[in-house]
Amino acid sequence: MGMSGDGDEVVIILRPSLFIIVTILKLATLNLQTRHERKQMQISLSTILAIFSITLVILTSPSTSLYYSPSPPAAPFNSSSHSSHSSPPYAEWLSAHATYYTPANSTDALGGACGYSDGTGAAAAAILSHAVFEQGQICGACFELRCAEEDSPFDRRWCIPGRSVMVTATDFCAPNYGVDADEESGGGRCNPPKQHFVVPVDTFEKIAIWKQGNLPVQYRRIKCRREGGIRFTIAGSGIFISVLISNVAGTGDIVAVKVKGSRTGWLPMGRNWGQNWHVSALLQNQPLSFEVTSSDGVTLTSYNVAPKHWTFGQTFEGKQFES
């Protein structure tokens, strides 16, 4: 005899002798021919009950097997799992266009949309279109660019084959919505959804002839290599503390920052713009430590980066991510 349910299964295996049960039924219903024979064969009620009790003992003895099969346990919930914002060290190649700028029209003096007024530790500072810039969260990330030699509509005479350059995201190429995004010769090159890079002219000339102008390229995220440690430039006034984080190796971009004074706990900082992070706290006259998290989820802590008597406008160097 077997019984089954949705999640559990119970199996009962009975091993008594069916002959005993059949005998009891026959004795109870036996139709004897004569009264004398019925009296001789009559079984007292106590005898029947005794036989029935013995049968129950047999049914519930170890010869009866009960098997319980529970449902498989559900997979445990991993509370520590999380999505990563990281890019692989060498991501796939994507299509874009690139133009160049000269030192005369560079925006480095103003710091650009990322705030890197004194550089990022990289020679090639790139200005990115809206589709690549990610509202400033990409500031500090590194890209590899190469001329798109296999682009059939493009005249391959302008490419320098087998060459690529590394650039760092430092600024934003603002779209010109007064011009059609399909207009290649005007100001619509940085309009959404175009991926566009504006790089220094000397960087441009390493992969193509500068006369080409608007160059079809391929790009991908790569790890950044920097000299020295991460730089923390402190600005602000009073309790408003703003810190520009630059010269970041590894992924190059930062997604979370905390600051700690000798008289405070760890205080989370908010992104102001680009890689400028701020907090409202009284942190003067105490050494400052910083905890930064890159887009691949790696956290790096630099203790007592700024000394007790730090002042606004100073830059300090901490630890560095692996590149």
C-alpha positions in Angstrom: 0.0 0.0 0.0 1.4 3.4 -0.9 0.4 7.0 -0.3 1.9 10.1 -2.0 1.6 13.9 -1.5 2.9 17.0 -3.2 6.1 17.3 -1.2 6.4 14.2 0.9 6.1 10.5 0.2 5.1 7.9 2.8 5.5 4.2 1.9 4.2 1.5 4.1 5.3 -2.1 3.5 3.1 -4.8 5.2 4.4 -8.3 5.7 1.8 -10.2 7.7 0.5 -13.6 6.6 -2.7 -13.0 4.6 -3.6 -16.6 5.4 -4.5 -15.6 9.1 -6.8 -12.8 8.0 -8.5 -15.0 5.4 -9.0 -17.8 8.0 -10.6 -15.4 10.5 -13.1 -14.2 7.8 -13.9 -17.8 6.8 -14.5 -18.8 10.5 -16.7 -15.8 11.0 -18.9 -16.6 8.0 -18.7 -20.3 7.8 -22.1 -21.9 7.1 -22.1 -25.3 8.8 -24.6 -27.9 7.8 -25.8 -29.0 11.2 -26.5 -27.4 14.6 -24.2 -29.9 16.2 -21.3 -29.0 13.9 -21.9 -25.2 14.4 -21.6 -25.7 18.2 -18.4 -27.7 17.8 -16.9 -25.1 15.5 -18.1 -22.1 17.3 -15.3 -19.8 18.3 -15.8 -17.6 21.3 -15.6 -13.9 20.9 -12.7 -13.8 23.2 -10.8 -16.2 20.9 -11.5 -14.0 17.9 -10.4 -10.9 19.7 -7.2 -12.7 20.8 -6.4 -13.7 17.2 -7.2 -10.1 16.0 -4.8 -8.7 18.7 -2.0 -11.0 17.5 -2.6 -9.8 14.0 -2.3 -6.2 15.0 1.0 -7.0 16.8 2.2 -8.6 13.6 1.2 -5.5 11.5 3.0 -3.2 13.9 6.1 -5.3 14.4 9.6 -4.4 12.9 8.6 -6.5 9.9 6.5 -3.5 8.9 8.7 -0.9 7.3 7.9 2.9 7.3 9.9 5.0 4.8 9.7 8.8 4.9 11.2 10.8 2.0 11.2 14.6 2.6 11.2 17.1 -0.2 14.7 18.3 -1.2 15.7 21.4 0.8 15.5 24.7 -0.9 18.8 26.3 -2.0 20.1 28.6 0.8 19.8 32.4 0.3 23.2 34.0 0.0 22.8 37.3 1.8 26.3 38.3 0.9 25.8 38.2 -2.9 25.8 41.4 -4.8 26.0 42.8 -8.2 29.2 44.2 -9.4 29.6 47.4 -11.2 33.1 46.3 -12.3 34.4 46.1 -15.9 36.8 43.2 -16.8 40.4 44.2 -17.0 40.1 43.9 -20.8 36.6 44.2 -22.0 35.3 43.7 -25.5 36.0 46.1 -28.3 33.2 48.6 -29.1 32.7 51.0 -31.9 33.1 54.8 -31.6 34.6 57.9 -33.2 37.4 60.1 -32.1 38.5 63.7 -32.8 41.4 65.7 -31.2 42.0 68.9 -29.3 45.1 71.0 -29.1 46.5 72.5 -25.9 45.0 75.9 -26.8 41.5 74.6 -26.4 42.0 72.2 -23.5 39.8 72.5 -20.5 42.4 71.3 -18.0 42.8 74.7 -16.4 39.1 74.6 -15.3 39.3 71.0 -14.1 36.7 69.8 -16.6 33.6 67.9 -15.6 35.7 65.5 -13.4 37.6 68.2 -11.5 41.1 67.1 -12.5 42.6 70.5 -12.6 46.1 69.2 -11.9 45.9 66.0 -14.0 45.0 62.4 -13.2 48.4 60.8 -13.4 47.9 59.9 -17.1 49.4 61.6 -20.1 46.3 61.4 -22.3 43.2 63.1 -20.9 40.1 62.2 -22.9 36.8 64.1 -23.2 33.8 61.7 -23.5 30.4 62.0 -25.0 27.2 61.6 -23.0 26.8 57.9 -24.0 30.2 57.0 -22.4 30.5 59.6 -19.6 27.9 58.0 -17.4 27.1 61.3 -15.6 30.6 61.5 -14.3 30.8 58.1 -12.6 33.3 57.0 -15.2 35.8 59.8 -14.3 39.3 58.3 -13.9 38.6 55.1 -15.9 41.0 54.1 -18.6 40.3 53.1 -22.2 42.3 51.7 -25.0 41.7 53.2 -28.4 42.7 51.9 -31.9 41.9 52.9 -35.4 39.0 50.9 -36.9 40.9 49.5 -39.9 38.2 47.0 -40.8 35.5 49.7 -41.1 34.6 49.4 -44.7 33.3 52.9 -45.4 36.5 54.4 -44.0 39.6 55.1 -46.1 42.3 53.0 -44.5 45.0 55.4 -45.6 44.4 57.4 -42.4 45.0 54.5 -40.0 48.3 53.7 -38.5 48.0 49.9 -38.3 48.9 47.9 -35.2 48.9 50.9 -32.8 46.7 51.7 -29.9 46.7 54.3 -27.1 45.6 54.5 -23.5 43.4 57.5 -22.4 41.8 58.5 -19.1 38.2 59.8 -18.8 38.7 63.4 -17.5 35.9 65.6 -19.0 32.5 65.7 -20.7 31.8 66.5 -24.3 28.5 68.4 -24.1 25.9 67.5 -26.8 24.6 70.1 -29.2 21.0 69.4 -29.6 20.7 72.2 -32.2 22.5 69.9 -34.6 21.3 66.5 -35.8 23.2 63.6 -34.2 23.8 62.2 -37.7 25.7 65.3 -38.7 29.3 64.2 -38.8 30.9 67.5 -39.9 29.3 69.8 -37.3 28.8 69.9 -33.6 26.6 66.8 -33.3 29.4 64.4 -32.8 28.8 64.1 -29.0 25.0 63.9 -29.2 23.4 60.8 -27.8 23.5 58.0 -28.6 27.0 58.4 -30.1 30.1 57.1 -28.4 32.7 59.7 -29.0 36.2 60.5 -27.6 38.1 63.8 -27.9 41.8 63.2 -27.2 45.0 65.2 -27.3 46.3 65.7 -30.9 49.6 64.0 -30.1 47.7 61.0 -28.8 45.5 61.0 -31.9 48.5 61.0 -34.2 49.8 57.8 -32.7 46.9 55.8 -34.3 45.9 57.9 -37.3 46.8 60.8 -39.6 45.6 64.0 -37.9 44.0 65.4 -41.1 41.4 62.7 -41.0 39.5 64.6 -38.2 36.6 62.4 -37.2 38.1 59.0 -36.9 36.3 55.7 -36.6 37.8 53.9 -33.7 37.3 50.9 -31.4 37.6 51.2 -27.7 37.5 49.0 -24.5 37.9 49.4 -20.8 41.3 48.5 -19.4 43.1 48.7 -16.0 44.8 51.9 -15.2 48.5 52.1 -14.3 49.5 55.1 -12.1 52.7 56.3 -10.5 52.5 56.8 -6.7 49.5 56.5 -4.5 45.9 57.8 -4.7 45.8 61.6 -4.3 43.4 63.4 -1.9 43.0 67.1 -2.5 41.0 68.8 0.3 38.9 71.9 -0.4 36.0 73.6 1.3 35.3 75.9 4.2 34.3 75.4 7.8 32.4 72.1 8.2 32.0 71.7 4.4 34.7 69.3 3.3 35.3 68.5 -0.4 37.9 66.0 -1.5 39.0 65.4 -5.1 40.3 61.9 -5.6 42.7 61.4 -8.4 45.6 59.2 -9.7 43.6 56.0 -9.1 45.0 52.8 -10.5 43.0 49.6 -11.2 39.6 50.4 -12.5 40.4 54.1 -12.1 36.9 55.1 -11.0 35.5 55.4 -7.5 32.0 54.5 -6.4 32.2 55.1 -2.6 34.3 57.1 -0.2 34.4 57.4 3.6 36.5 59.7 5.8 37.5 59.4 9.4 39.0 61.8 11.9 40.8 60.9 15.0 37.8 62.0 17.0 35.1 60.6 14.7 34.0 57.3 13.3 33.8 56.5 9.6 31.7 59.1 7.8 30.3 58.3 4.3 30.9 61.0 1.7 28.6 61.9 -1.1 29.5 62.4 -4.7 29.4 66.1 -5.5 30.4 65.9 -9.1 32.9 63.9 -11.1 35.4 62.5 -8.5 34.7 65.3 -6.0 33.3 63.9 -2.8 31.9 65.9 0.2 30.8 65.7 3.8 29.5 68.1 6.4 31.6 67.6 9.5 34.0 69.4 11.8 37.3 67.6 10.9 39.9 70.3 11.5 42.8 69.7 13.9 42.7 66.0 13.6 44.5 63.5 11.2 42.2 62.2 8.4 42.0 58.7 7.1 40.1 57.7 3.8 38.4 54.5 2.7 37.7 54.3 -1.1 35.9 51.6 -3.0 36.5 51.2 -6.8 33.9 50.0 -9.3 35.0 46.4 -9.1 34.1 46.3 -5.4 37.7 46.5 -4.0 38.0 48.7 -0.9 41.3 50.4 0.1 41.9 52.1 3.4 44.6 54.8 3.9 45.1 55.7 7.5 46.3 59.2 8.7 46.8 60.4 5.2 46.4 64.1 6.2 48.2 65.2 9.3 46.6 66.9 12.3 47.2 70.4 11.1 46.1 70.0 7.4 44.6 73.0 5.6 42.3 73.5 2.7 44.0 73.4 -0.7 46.5 70.7 0.2 47.0 67.4 -1.5 48.0 64.2 0.2 48.9 60.8 -1.1 47.6 57.4 0.2 47.8 53.8 -0.7 47.2 52.5 -4.3 45.1 49.8 -5.9 46.8 47.0 -7.8 47.0 47.6 -11.6 
